[in-house]
């Protein structure tokens, strides 16, 4: 089951497909990131 790498919340496989990187990883989700940031693609990039 996919999880958010930032907060550990469950995310669906569809969420990782849309908002994640090519390895189906997400570094932000609707629990820990603003919707605008998700749309901008920030969930696909690890934060420093």
C-alpha positions in Angstrom: 0.0 0.0 0.0 1.4 3.4 -0.9 2.1 5.9 1.8 3.1 9.6 1.8 6.8 9.8 2.4 6.3 13.1 4.3 3.6 12.3 6.8 3.1 8.6 6.4 -0.6 8.9 5.6 -2.2 6.3 3.2 -2.6 7.4 -0.4 -4.2 5.5 -3.2 -2.3 4.1 -6.1 -4.2 6.5 -8.4 -2.9 9.4 -6.2 0.7 8.2 -6.6 0.2 7.8 -10.4 -1.1 11.3 -10.8 0.9 13.3 -8.2 4.0 11.0 -7.6 7.3 10.5 -9.4 8.1 7.7 -11.9 8.8 5.3 -9.0 5.2 5.9 -7.6 6.6 7.8 -4.6 4.9 10.9 -3.2 6.5 13.4 -0.9 3.3 15.2 0.1 -0.4 14.5 0.2 -3.7 16.2 0.9 -3.1 15.7 4.7 0.3 17.6 4.8 0.4 19.8 1.7 -1.8 22.5 0.3 -3.8 21.6 -2.8 -2.0 24.3 -4.9 1.3 22.7 -4.1 0.0 19.3 -5.2 -1.2 20.8 -8.5 2.3 22.5 -9.0 3.9 19.0 -8.8 5.7 19.5 -5.5 4.5 16.1 -4.2 6.8 14.3 -6.7 10.0 15.9 -5.3 11.6 15.1 -2.0 12.0 18.1 0.3 15.4 18.9 1.7 
